[in-house]
Amino acid sequence: MRILILGGTVFLGPHLVEAAAPQHEVTIFHRGRHPSDAPPAVRRIQGDRDRPSDLAALAKRGPWDVVIDTCGYLPRQVGMSAAVLHGVAERYVFVSSISVYEDPVGPPDENAPLAAPIDPVEKVTPETYGPMKAACEAEARDAFAERALVIRPGLIVGPKDPTDRYTYWIRRVAKGGPLLAPGDGARRVQFVDVRDLASFTIGLVARRLGGTFNVTGTPLRFDELLTGAARALGTRPSPRWMPENDLLAKGVQPWVDLPLWIAGQDQTAGISRALASGLALRDPVETAHATWTWDRTRDPGKPLVAGLSDEREAALLRAAGA
């Protein structure tokens, strides 16, 4: 198959290339802001999807059997890309998010109500992200109808993750010692290894399937997440569980200071449709080890972009008597 990936150089993109390149002809369209480690056989086209002239030039390089859109956040972006590529692509895959659902607690399946529409904006915020992704899905379907495939991942984790949300916990578990953790360990989290997401997506593409799929992992208790990571890394951290209300009172921000934690809420989504269609999930222990191995290749002096600093965590632990 001839596959065009919009993006292709950051996180999910390289893993999609890796999953597709051995058997398919792959082209990536990107702005050139990040280096590409794609194999030499992968064709690279540099351009900006926000420029109509660049999209028009891209269309002339087709045709393709499928377009995989990994970086659509604004409805106008997806609408313009889908409209221009409609005549040179058989199918369109849009990578969305389970944040599109009106109520994230449920767990929602693919038929659950979506977030209410909002007026078009040009800035992605925690409040606009879900509604805008839902609007992006609509743009893809408007152009490609039943030939559109919508993938709704949960939190994506693993090697090459630029968000550092999951990596924060892996690095912290690797360090060992007293570790500040939210609640009592019973709060459930759900994430998908980026390699499993990429493999499943390319598998659906190869089978020429359309429709909508939630794609995330099996829910884990927070204490299971930390225990599994410790087993993968061979360390013995000592979690100090602090009640959620105490953390909030001390100004600890959910998802930002302690990633993967949302106060008062589990994070789950129904994935039975994806499992029935071939989604294979690896052991979270393997994901932890692979993430740790990759993280060790990075500059240890560069701070993570998510999570508590060592100094602030130590202060909170002292305040808790740990």
Secondary structure, DSSP 8 states (H G I E B T S, - for coil): -EEEEES-SSTHHHHHHHHHTTTSEEEEEE-SSS-----TTSEEEE--TT-HHHHHHHHTT--EEEEEES---SHHHHHHHHHHHTTTEEEEEEE--GGGBS--SS---TTS-B-------S---TTTHHHHHHHHHHHHHHHHGGGEEEEEE-EEESTT-SS-HHHHHHHHHHH-EEEEEETTS--EE-EEEHHHHHHHHHHHHHTT--EEEEE----EEHHHHHHHHHHHHT--EEEEEE-HHHHHHTT--BTTTBTT-BTTB------HHHHHTT-----HHHHHHHHHHHHTTS-TTS--SSS--HHHHHHHHHHTT-
